[in-house]
Amino acid sequence: MTEAKSIDANLTPLPDKVGVDGLEDKWRAVWDENGTYKFNNTRDRKAVYSIDTPPPTVSGHLHVGHVFSYTHTDVIARFKRMQGYDVFYPMGWDDNGLPTERRVQNYYGVRVDTSLKYDPDFKPPFEGTDGKKINAKDQVPISRKNFIELCEKLTAQDEKQFEALWRSLGLSIDWSQTYHTIGKHPQRVAQKAFLRNLARGEAYQKDAPGLWDVTFQTAVAQAELESREYPGFYHKVAFRFEDGTPIYIETTRPELLAACGALIAHPDDERYKKYFGQYVYSPLFHVKVPILAHKAAEMDKGAGIAMCCTFGDVTDVEWWRDLNLPLRSIIQRNGRIIMEVPDWIESEEGRKIFEETEGKTTFSARKIIVDHLRESGDLDGEPTPTKRMTNFYEKGDKPLEIVTSRQWYLKNGGTDEKLNAELIERGKELNFHPDFMRVRYENWVHGLNGDWLISRQRFFGVPFPLWYPVKEDGTPDYDHPITPSEDILPIDPTDDVPEGYTEDQRDVPGGFTAEPDIMDTWATSSLTPQIVTRWEEPGEENQAIFNATFPMDLRPQGQDIIRTWLFSTVDRAHLENKCLPWAHATLSGWILDPDHKKMSKSKGNVVVPDKPIKQFGADAVRYWAASARLGLDATYDEGQMKIGRRLAIKLLNATKFALAIGREDENHHVAESATATWNPADVTEPLDRAAMAKMALVVREATAALNAYEHSKALEAIENYFWQFCDDYIELVKNRAYGTADATGNVPSETAVKSARTALGLGLDAFARLLAPFLPYATEEVWSWMHAGEGSVHRAAWPTPDVYEAAAFKVSPELLTHAGEALAALRGIKSKAKVSMKTPILSVTLGVADDVRESIQSALGDIAEAGRVVGKISFAGAVAAVKAVKATADAAKEAMDKAKAETEAAAEVIVEESELGEPPAKKPKKN
């Protein structure tokens, strides 16, 4: 199929000067006014391309990494829109959870006290603290409801910053589809999904040991762990048999001696086999504990035998479960030792020692216990320093404790082999880009050792929609939760009252009490596909959108949250919708600073994204981002941004040049009444056809790459040909396109002139569309020159190769390469002679490979005119130049000549000999 592109009297006049400055404001306003990126709500699912855009955490801190992966996604969104899809491209704000709470506490100088009542007239003590951290003791206590109001207020301010950034970057978001993770709609979705999980038995609560952050006073899920090296000391401590004989263990946590339930060694350890089944007594507390075998014990670590305390680490939990050990918990949620001597310590001396540790931090308690061990003679030698890998909450700065508490869990395959296998299969169905990221998903699912802990002891988040009956003794009946009906969601159990009860029955015997916990932020974020597609929202319109967009097509995200966001979303969709939430997942890498270190606020190496956008322009920053491959880290590189800016400016200049040829008045202004037609049938000259043949190849390559989500590969193919088109093709044909006489006085035919102008027009039209996903502002500008009144380039059809194949008419694209080589060789003569490029060449002999000579001769007129050859061009075999290289005794010279000879031999067009004419007279300088 071929198409003709018309330029009519409505064409926008070309500017006298071109540049990229100011294009962002100009076109952003037009896009908003025209609804260029609005989702049209097409009912046909096959005609829709839907994107589960990552909702950025609204923390008030932006860095250039934010523009990186979002640019990758936008390239695909723009490409799909030009392919004819109705693109569903929403934007969300992840505004619930711990990061928001921390920011609000520090920004306003407040903290939550659940015992306080709501104050409708409350005013915070601060409005921003310039990044200074306010100590907890200096924070003003307020009610939970007051705190939530401040969270909502601050996130609204932060979201404006993010939206301004996305708009300046040129993201083709449909801003009418914006959502939050804390508003009524997402709360309703999250609570509805939870109630269904609960009804199916996929959600459950239990008292169990779990990882606990003592700073933030909340449980932590397996996916949120971060293993870090932490300094400590090994203490060699004696447990004793009945007769006083010692058996030594080595521990970094002697403060947990009172919680010891057993000594554990590996069943194959010959040192301890004879002791299995026997009992020893703990030092200081004189508690009788067994010596047991378990395969998780490490024979080569410390003494090879360890005490199991409930709980010092996750291995203790494993031993406790497998060996059915007693629960002896002595650490509270605040990280301090419990305030009462436990009943399993019966010796008077042991009880007195424990009393000394009551209410102490683990650090203080450790010092007390070590001092007593020295006095009792149970400490062998002095503690020796060591470093151990310890679990931290990814946002915390203190090691996690393991605390027993009542929590809510959601099944994720960690305790169910069948579900685990099903989720592995879901991962195999999903298209990962790049594919090597798939193994991270599979390793995570295979390595799960427990279900997903989804409850958090925080305040700003989606509350569990539950109440509990209060028994006559005043304790909650957790075994019989009271659930609301779906039609009244969302609810807050701390404010709302369950059906059949009244507010005065809250927290009294025979009444009800609210579930105080909120859902983990991932428990809401894992439902973004259901939130944005309006899953089971009432109304025909909502149902139509859901049917047209779900399951979604694409989930773009960072590689570091495969285990959290990607996996948890797959889990939720599998449980609720019995399918994958999307067909494709694209994974971006990290942004590194110029020293190749990951950018992070803590390292102080963050670049604010406004800076490069203002300095180089949005198209330039997008070019840098789009040049990076998926799954790989990229360095922040202003040099790349400068190249991107140059590319955008070159597109503007080249397009202006091509449009102006033959259509400008004596003052070089385009005559608005001029008309021209770009019809592939008018491309008749071999060189022009070769340019179109190459365009057909590039369109195919770029389309295939973008369909495979390889945006950087597509950009590379497009950009490489664009520079060849500008540097070789335009230079070769511009004189013919002008219709001026050549150096010998010959005037090109009208057909030849029209062929050049048409190929230039078709070529620049194609580049405007090919580069549109990458450089949206510059391409929109040139499109307005070419197609005034025809709408946005971003709604134009993506180029198809058949148009350019028709114009090529069986001419090889290699002709353009050979002609470009010939022109470079001719210009090289003048460069070596250090004369002007306008200096005529009186005669020249080109070394041309035999198989390309005929091709070169078909473009000889353009080559001669571009190279200012006024005499005859002769040909010789290309190998002659290689034979001309003389060997010398100087090894370095010989190596250089050999390299030069090989380079020249590889080129199929080289200069054998030439004769230059007189350089043109220099124009006198103006005073």
PyMOL commands that set and color helices and strands:
alter all, ss='L'
color gray80, all
select helices_A, chain A and resi 23-34+45-47+65-82+98-108+136-138+144-169+175-177+184-199+222-224+254-259+273-275+314-322+348-357+362-376+417-429+435-446+486-488+503-505+521-525+528-532+540-549+559-577+601-603+610-616+618-626+638-660+680-682+686-707+711-738+750-770+776-786+793-795+801-808+814-833+850-857+860-867+879-883+891-906
alter helices_A, ss='H'
color red, helices_A
select strands_A, chain A and resi 5-7+48-50+86-88+92-93+110-112+140-142+179-180+203-213+218-219+225-240+246-251+260-265+279-281+288-293+305-309+384-393+401-410+431-433+452-453+455-456+467-469+512-514+518-519+552-558+582-588+591-592+634-635+676-678+841-848+869-877+909-916
alter strands_A, ss='S'
color yellow, strands_A
deselect
rebuild
show_as cartoon
